Amino acid sequence: MGMIAIDLGTTNIKVAAYNNSLQLLFMESENVAYLRNGDRVEFDAEQYFETVSSAIKRCCAKSYGAADTTHQIVLTGQAESLIMIDTEGKPLRNGISWLDMRSKEECEELMAVFDEETCFQITGQPAIIPTWPITKMLWIRKHEPHIFSQVAKYVMLKDYIQFRLTGKLYGEYSIYNFTYYFDIRKKQYWEDMLAYCGVSVEQLPQLVEPCTNIGAITRSVADDLGLHPETTVNVGTLDHFAGMIGTGNIREGIISESTGTVLSIATMVHSPIIGRLRIPCHYGPFKDTYVLLPVCEAEELAWNGLRKTFWGIIRTVKSMWSCRRKPYRTSLFFFHILRESMRRIIMQMQTVYFMGLK
């Protein structure tokens, strides 16, 4: 049996195929397309799934060949990106990325209604910020009532992908701790917060432990992807927690760092630590484990800014490098220019911060 690992990333979707000895056979990566307008960052959920499917097909075709062996698909990825579906499981509108900052006023409203310390003790999150899906739900209620009235289920991106693969809808704890309507101690939805925003528990997926196997892919998915129909799907865990496991950070006393669209520092604890340091506390990748996870959310913005700024310079350097006569002096000169330009840009970056660390 092979293993197909899928990272539902913010910047890139990655699919990797492994054999039964967990040796990497092949990896595919696809960029994620966004629709941006000011503070609004949206994506086409159907297109996202099609991109995932395409990457799976290419990766498996180059790794496994004929669909005569069962595999297991394991999911990981981003947490807070929100999709609203109707009674037939079809998206009612574009998905709203966690990068979307439209709900600042809704954050202010919730802060005026709910005590900050009570929220911290229930959710493990020290602040109400536009990243959280609950703030977007409230925004939809106020600004798109025609959509709000039709929502059958509010799901996170990882829920939607496993639903499209299996026809079954579940949410797992390590992802839902990023919604601001999950009670980290009781391991259930926070109904008071949901009720205020006009959302019922019936509009949310059944919650399960991270890394739960939810069953086989549908026959139509098996035919489309060229996989054995008994291929199963595991809901996996948050991308940063998958990174923790990969580095061996699976018990207390270890700290690891993960850099992607978001940079995080993680350490595992045996029970929720929600106190004066105000460090975000999350449900962990294993049953009844918890993770302290301060994060820096500007990584993607910084990288994209640097990439756009220096792409022209890099092309010029490559062009001059190809026709150079004195490689030693030329390379030193242009790397000096590149270094000084980067130094000026980095000195101007003032938006990078660590939540919970002062």
C-alpha positions in Angstrom: 0.0 0.0 0.0 1.3 3.4 -0.9 0.8 6.8 0.9 -0.4 9.9 -0.9 0.3 13.0 1.2 -1.5 16.2 0.3 -0.6 19.6 1.7 -3.5 22.0 1.1 -1.3 25.1 1.3 -2.0 28.8 1.1 0.7 29.6 -1.5 1.1 26.1 -3.0 -0.7 22.8 -3.2 1.7 19.9 -2.8 1.1 16.2 -3.4 3.7 13.6 -2.6 3.6 9.8 -3.3 5.4 7.3 -1.1 5.8 3.5 -1.3 5.0 1.2 1.6 8.5 1.8 3.1 7.7 5.6 3.1 10.3 6.3 0.5 9.4 9.4 -1.6 8.5 8.4 -5.2 7.4 11.7 -6.7 6.1 15.1 -5.7 3.9 17.7 -7.5 3.3 21.3 -6.6 0.8 23.8 -7.9 0.3 27.5 -7.2 -2.9 28.7 -5.6 -4.9 31.4 -7.5 -6.6 34.2 -5.5 -9.1 36.9 -6.2 -7.9 40.0 -4.3 -9.7 43.3 -3.8 -8.4 45.5 -1.0 -8.7 43.6 2.2 -10.7 40.8 0.5 -8.9 37.6 -0.5 -11.1 34.9 -2.1 -10.6 31.7 -4.0 -12.7 29.4 -6.2 -13.3 26.2 -4.1 -14.2 24.1 -7.2 -11.0 25.3 -8.9 -8.9 24.5 -5.8 -10.3 20.9 -5.7 -9.6 20.5 -9.5 -6.1 21.6 -8.9 -5.7 19.1 -6.1 -7.2 16.3 -8.3 -4.9 17.2 -11.2 -1.8 17.1 -9.0 -2.9 13.7 -7.6 -3.3 12.2 -11.0 0.0 13.4 -12.3 1.9 12.4 -9.1 0.3 8.9 -9.0 0.8 8.3 -12.7 4.5 8.9 -12.3 4.7 6.8 -9.1 2.3 3.8 -9.0 1.2 3.1 -12.6 -2.0 0.9 -12.8 -4.7 1.3 -10.2 -4.3 -2.3 -8.8 -3.1 -1.4 -5.3 -4.9 0.3 -2.5 -3.4 3.5 -1.1 -4.1 5.9 1.8 -4.5 9.6 1.2 -3.5 11.8 4.1 -4.4 15.5 4.3 -2.7 18.4 6.0 -2.8 22.1 5.3 -4.1 25.5 6.3 -6.9 26.0 8.8 -9.1 29.0 8.7 -10.2 29.3 5.0 -14.0 29.2 4.9 -16.3 27.6 2.4 -20.1 27.8 2.5 -22.0 25.0 0.8 -25.7 24.4 0.0 -27.8 21.2 0.6 -26.2 19.5 -2.4 -22.6 20.2 -1.2 -22.0 22.9 -3.8 -20.2 26.2 -2.9 -22.6 29.2 -2.7 -19.9 31.7 -3.3 -16.1 32.0 -3.5 -14.2 30.6 -0.5 -12.8 33.2 1.9 -9.1 32.8 2.6 -7.7 33.2 6.1 -5.7 36.0 4.5 -8.9 38.0 4.1 -9.2 41.0 6.5 -12.6 42.3 5.6 -14.1 41.5 9.1 -12.4 44.2 11.2 -15.7 45.8 12.3 -17.1 42.3 13.2 -14.1 41.8 15.4 -14.9 45.1 17.2 -18.5 44.0 17.6 -17.6 40.6 19.1 -15.1 42.2 21.4 -17.9 44.5 22.7 -20.2 41.5 23.4 -17.9 38.8 24.7 -15.4 39.2 27.5 -11.8 38.8 26.2 -10.6 36.7 29.1 -13.6 34.4 28.8 -12.9 34.0 25.1 -9.3 33.2 25.8 -10.1 30.5 28.3 -12.6 28.8 26.0 -10.8 29.1 22.7 -7.2 29.2 23.7 -6.8 32.3 21.4 -5.7 35.6 23.1 -7.5 37.9 20.6 -10.4 38.2 18.2 -8.8 38.9 14.8 -10.2 38.9 11.2 -8.4 35.6 10.5 -11.0 33.6 12.4 -13.9 32.2 10.4 -16.5 33.2 12.9 -15.9 36.9 12.0 -16.4 36.1 8.3 -19.7 34.3 9.2 -20.9 37.4 11.0 -19.8 39.5 8.0 -21.8 37.3 5.6 -24.9 37.6 7.8 -24.7 41.4 7.7 -23.5 42.0 4.1 -24.7 39.0 2.1 -28.0 37.9 3.7 -29.1 36.1 0.5 -26.1 33.8 0.9 -26.4 33.5 4.6 -30.0 32.2 4.3 -28.9 29.4 2.0 -26.0 28.0 3.9 -26.4 24.3 4.7 -22.9 23.8 6.0 -20.0 26.1 6.9 -16.8 24.1 6.3 -13.1 24.6 6.4 -11.0 24.0 3.2 -9.7 20.6 4.4 -13.2 19.5 5.3 -14.3 20.4 1.8 -11.5 18.5 0.0 -12.1 15.3 2.0 -15.9 15.7 1.4 -15.2 15.9 -2.3 -13.0 12.8 -2.1 -15.2 10.6 0.1 -18.7 12.2 0.2 -18.4 12.3 4.0 -18.1 15.5 5.9 -16.0 15.8 9.1 -14.0 18.4 10.8 -11.0 17.6 13.0 -10.1 19.3 16.3 -6.7 20.6 15.4 -8.2 22.6 12.5 -11.3 23.8 14.4 -9.3 25.3 17.2 -8.6 28.1 14.6 -12.3 29.0 14.1 -12.9 30.9 17.4 -16.0 28.8 17.9 -14.3 25.7 19.3 -14.1 25.0 23.0 -10.6 23.6 23.5 -11.4 22.1 26.9 -14.7 20.4 26.1 -13.7 19.5 22.5 -17.0 20.8 21.2 -18.5 23.8 19.4 -18.9 27.0 21.5 -22.6 27.5 21.1 -22.9 30.9 22.6 -20.6 32.4 20.1 -22.3 30.6 17.2 -25.8 31.7 18.4 -24.8 35.3 18.5 -23.6 35.1 14.9 -26.8 33.3 13.8 -25.2 29.9 13.1 -26.4 26.6 14.4 -24.4 23.5 15.3 -26.4 21.6 12.7 -24.7 23.8 10.0 -21.2 22.5 11.0 -19.5 19.2 10.4 -19.2 16.4 13.0 -15.9 16.7 14.8 -13.4 13.9 15.1 -9.9 13.4 16.4 -6.9 14.4 14.2 -5.6 11.6 12.0 -8.9 9.8 11.8 -9.5 7.5 8.9 -12.9 8.4 7.4 -13.2 5.7 4.8 -12.8 5.1 1.1 -12.9 7.5 -1.8 -16.1 7.5 -4.0 -16.2 5.3 -7.1 -16.3 8.4 -9.4 -13.2 9.9 -7.7 -11.4 6.6 -8.0 -12.2 6.5 -11.7 -11.2 10.1 -12.3 -7.9 9.9 -10.4 -7.0 6.4 -11.6 -6.9 5.0 -8.0 -8.1 1.8 -6.5 -11.7 2.2 -5.2 -10.6 1.0 -1.8 -8.2 3.9 -1.4 -8.9 5.5 2.0 -8.7 9.1 3.3 -7.2 10.1 6.6 -8.2 13.7 7.8 -4.6 14.3 9.0 -3.8 17.4 11.1 -2.8 21.0 10.8 0.2 21.7 8.5 2.3 23.1 11.3 1.6 20.1 13.5 2.6 17.7 10.6 5.8 19.7 10.5 6.2 19.1 14.2 5.9 15.4 13.8 8.4 15.4 10.9 11.0 17.1 13.1 10.4 14.7 16.0 8.6 17.3 18.1 6.1 14.8 19.5 6.5 15.2 23.3 6.9 17.9 25.9 10.3 19.7 26.2 10.9 20.1 22.4 10.6 23.3 20.4 10.4 23.4 16.6 10.0 26.1 14.0 8.0 25.9 10.7 8.3 28.4 7.9 5.7 28.6 5.1 3.1 31.2 4.3 3.0 31.5 8.1 6.0 31.1 10.4 5.4 29.4 13.7 7.1 28.2 16.8 5.6 25.1 18.4 6.0 23.2 21.7 3.7 20.4 23.0 2.1 20.5 26.4 0.0 17.8 28.2 -2.9 20.2 29.1 -4.1 23.6 28.0 -1.9 26.4 29.2 -3.9 29.6 29.0 -2.5 32.3 31.2 -0.7 35.6 31.6 1.8 35.1 28.8 -1.2 35.0 26.4 0.4 32.5 24.0 -2.1 30.9 21.6 -2.9 27.3 22.7 -4.2 24.7 20.3 -5.5 21.2 20.3 -2.6 19.0 19.1 -2.1 16.4 16.5 -2.6 13.4 18.9 -5.6 12.7 21.1 -5.7 15.0 24.2 -2.5 16.8 23.4 -2.0 20.5 23.1 0.4 22.9 21.4 1.6 26.4 22.3 1.8 28.0 18.8 2.9 31.7 18.5 2.8 32.6 14.8 4.0 35.3 12.4 1.4 35.9 9.6 3.4 38.2 7.3 5.6 35.5 5.8 3.6 35.3 2.6 3.4 39.0 2.1 7.1 39.5 2.7 8.0 36.8 0.3 5.7 38.0 -2.5 7.0 41.5 -2.0 10.6 40.4 -2.3 9.8 38.2 -5.3 8.1 41.0 -7.2 10.8 43.6 -6.3 13.8 41.4 -7.2 12.5 39.4 -10.2 13.6 42.1 -12.6 17.0 42.4 -11.0 17.5 38.6 -11.0 16.7 38.4 -14.7 19.2 41.2 -15.4 21.9 39.4 -13.3 21.2 36.1 -15.2 21.5 37.9 -18.5 24.8 39.6 -17.7 26.1 36.5 -16.1 25.6 34.6 -19.3 27.7 37.0 -21.3 30.3 37.9 -18.6 34.0 38.2 -19.4 35.3 38.6 -15.9 33.1 36.3 -13.8 34.7 36.9 -10.5 34.4 40.7 -10.4 31.0 40.8 -12.1 29.5 38.3 -9.7 30.8 40.2 -6.7 29.5 43.5 -8.0 26.0 42.3 -8.7 25.7 40.3 -5.5 26.7 43.5 -3.7 23.9 45.4 -5.4 21.4 42.6 -4.6 22.5 42.4 -0.9 22.2 46.2 -0.4 18.7 46.3 -2.1 17.5 43.5 0.2 18.9 45.2 3.2 16.9 48.3 2.5 13.7 46.4 1.8 14.0 44.3 5.0 14.7 47.4 7.1 11.4 48.9 6.0 9.3 45.8 6.9 7.3 46.8 10.0 4.3 44.4 9.7 5.9 41.3 11.0 4.9 40.4 14.5 4.6 37.4 16.8 1.2 36.9 18.3 1.6 36.2 22.0 5.3 37.1 22.1 6.3 40.6 23.2 
